[in-house]
Amino acid sequence: MHYTFTPKMVCSMQIDFDLDGDVVSNISFIGGCNGNLKAISKILDGWTVDQIESKIRGNTCGRRPTSCADQLAIAVRKAYTESQATL
């Protein structure tokens, strides 16, 4: 299923991804640091929610308490939790 997430306190304005079970794919960011976010999207493609969360959850950007990567980890966990609640 396709998900769209609106991140908070970061430069990116939107995060899109697909979730099949617990596997995340087709990650894309709108806004933010284009080159870095393209690389993150490619590297994490095909990873599980747990893998993504364990590697990038809690990552910060500058003085912010979060980052685009951290927001992705939050987004995929939220989407996965919501998808499990509908089963």
Residue pairs with C-beta under 8 A, 6 or more apart in sequence:
1 18
1 19
1 20
1 79
1 83
2 16
2 17
2 18
2 26
3 16
3 17
3 18
3 19
3 75
3 79
4 14
4 15
4 16
5 14
5 15
5 16
5 17
5 71
5 74
5 75
5 78
5 79
6 13
6 14
6 15
7 13
7 14
7 15
7 66
7 68
7 71
7 72
7 74
7 75
8 66
8 71
9 64
9 65
9 66
10 32
10 61
10 64
10 66
10 67
10 68
10 71
11 31
11 32
11 33
11 68
12 29
12 30
12 31
12 32
12 37
12 68
12 71
13 30
13 31
13 32
14 29
14 30
14 31
15 27
15 28
15 29
15 30
15 68
15 71
15 72
15 75
16 26
16 27
16 28
16 29
16 30
17 24
17 25
17 26
17 27
17 28
17 72
17 75
17 76
17 79
18 24
18 25
18 26
19 49
19 76
19 79
19 80
19 83
22 48
22 49
22 50
22 80
23 46
23 47
23 48
24 44
24 45
24 46
24 47
24 48
24 49
24 52
24 76
25 45
25 46
26 45
27 40
27 41
27 44
27 45
27 72
28 41
29 37
29 41
29 68
29 72
32 68
33 68
36 68
37 68
40 56
40 68
40 69
40 72
44 52
44 56
44 72
49 76
49 77
49 80
52 72
52 73
52 76
53 73
53 76
53 77
56 69
56 70
56 72
56 73
57 70
57 73
57 74
57 77
58 70
58 73
59 66
59 67
59 69
59 70
59 73
60 66
60 67
60 70
61 67
61 68
66 74
